[in-house]
Amino acid sequence: METLQTLSARQSVRDYQARAVARELLEKVLAFANKAANAGPFQVTVVQEAALLQDINDATRVAMRDSGNDFLMQRAALEGYQPLYGAPVLLVFSAPAGPYAQINVANAATTVIIAATDLGLASGFIITPTLVLDGQNALSQRLRLPEGHVPTVCVPLGYAGDRSKYHHPRPLADNINWV
Ligand SMILES: Cc1cc2nc3c(=O)[nH]c(=O)nc-3n(C[C@H](O)[C@H](O)[C@H](O)COP(=O)(O)O)c2cc1C
């Protein structure tokens, strides 16, 4: 795909086919995590184990429901809502606490998402799983993260199901000023 076409094609996909993603394709996509601008350590954990995906999904839905945050509670209350959207792969981006941790992780995740889009995979950029993955608890331990790493961003990956599910066209933002 042309670069600008790829950037235009990217969207948060919230419905995935059950179809698995080939290891070779995942490796190709993951190589781009270390092409992003970076100022510190981070880790990408590739979660494909069905039981772990289900447990993260279910715990996240409960945490959203009990969060006290109106937006999250409304999402969790949607008919059949699954926070991981049925994706067969979840990338968990983690980093040790530090001033640039979130920037490093977001850069890497975004670069991976663009590569995935270019290679025909659907993806998302989600933080709700961090409600239940604090780097310390029993669920986090199943990720076998490096010592001191805290999950910051997750990226579901797979083949798109219904691209319009939970998708709202984005209003044009008036957020550029010239000086
Ligand atoms: C910091 C951040 C956190 C986000 N968390 C979630 C999330 O937990 N679940 C989700 O479905 N989308 C999440 N999103 C995706 C946004 O909802 C999405 O990017 C936005 O609605 C624009 O839509 P688009 O990505 O399809 O262009 C998040 C995006 C960002 C930047």
The ligand as an SDF file (V2000), in Angstrom:
LIG
                    3D

 31 33  0  0  0  0  0  0  0  0999 V2000
   -5.0000    7.0420   24.6650 C   0  0  0  0  0  0  0  0  0  0  0  0
   -6.0610    6.2900   23.8960 C   0  0  0  0  0  0  0  0  0  0  0  0
   -6.8160    5.3380   24.5290 C   0  0  0  0  0  0  0  0  0  0  0  0
   -7.7910    4.6280   23.8290 C   0  0  0  0  0  0  0  0  0  0  0  0
   -8.4810    3.6230   24.4670 N   0  0  0  0  0  0  0  0  0  0  0  0
   -9.3830    2.9150   23.7830 C   0  0  0  0  0  0  0  0  0  0  0  0
  -10.0430    1.8100   24.4070 C   0  0  0  0  0  0  0  0  0  0  0  0
   -9.7650    1.4610   25.5540 O   0  0  0  0  0  0  0  0  0  0  0  0
  -10.9460    1.1160   23.6790 N   0  0  0  0  0  0  0  0  0  0  0  0
  -11.2530    1.4490   22.3840 C   0  0  0  0  0  0  0  0  0  0  0  0
  -12.1070    0.7880   21.7780 O   0  0  0  0  0  0  0  0  0  0  0  0
  -10.6370    2.4710   21.7600 N   0  0  0  0  0  0  0  0  0  0  0  0
   -9.7040    3.2000   22.4260 C   0  0  0  0  0  0  0  0  0  0  0  0
   -9.0250    4.2190   21.7900 N   0  0  0  0  0  0  0  0  0  0  0  0
   -9.2960    4.4910   20.3600 C   0  0  0  0  0  0  0  0  0  0  0  0
  -10.0660    5.7640   20.1320 C   0  0  0  0  0  0  0  0  0  0  0  0
  -11.3800    5.6140   20.6090 O   0  0  0  0  0  0  0  0  0  0  0  0
  -10.0320    6.0450   18.6130 C   0  0  0  0  0  0  0  0  0  0  0  0
   -8.7020    6.1740   18.1820 O   0  0  0  0  0  0  0  0  0  0  0  0
  -10.8160    7.3020   18.2530 C   0  0  0  0  0  0  0  0  0  0  0  0
  -12.1810    7.0990   18.5220 O   0  0  0  0  0  0  0  0  0  0  0  0
  -10.6380    7.6650   16.7650 C   0  0  0  0  0  0  0  0  0  0  0  0
  -11.0950    6.6060   15.9580 O   0  0  0  0  0  0  0  0  0  0  0  0
  -10.1500    5.8680   14.9040 P   0  0  0  0  0  0  0  0  0  0  0  0
   -8.9760    5.2900   15.6640 O   0  0  0  0  0  0  0  0  0  0  0  0
  -11.0110    4.8060   14.2920 O   0  0  0  0  0  0  0  0  0  0  0  0
   -9.6790    6.9000   13.9250 O   0  0  0  0  0  0  0  0  0  0  0  0
   -8.0350    4.9200   22.4570 C   0  0  0  0  0  0  0  0  0  0  0  0
   -7.2460    5.8820   21.8140 C   0  0  0  0  0  0  0  0  0  0  0  0
   -6.2470    6.5290   22.5180 C   0  0  0  0  0  0  0  0  0  0  0  0
   -5.3710    7.5330   21.7890 C   0  0  0  0  0  0  0  0  0  0  0  0
  1  2  1  0
  2  3  1  0
  2 30  2  0
  3  4  2  0
  4  5  1  0
  4 28  1  0
  5  6  2  0
  6  7  1  0
  6 13  1  0
  7  8  2  0
  7  9  1  0
  9 10  1  0
 10 11  2  0
 10 12  1  0
 12 13  2  0
 13 14  1  0
 14 15  1  0
 14 28  1  0
 15 16  1  0
 16 17  1  0
 16 18  1  0
 18 19  1  0
 18 20  1  0
 20 21  1  0
 20 22  1  0
 22 23  1  0
 23 24  1  0
 24 25  2  0
 24 26  1  0
 24 27  1  0
 28 29  2  0
 29 30  1  0
 30 31  1  0
M  END
$$$$
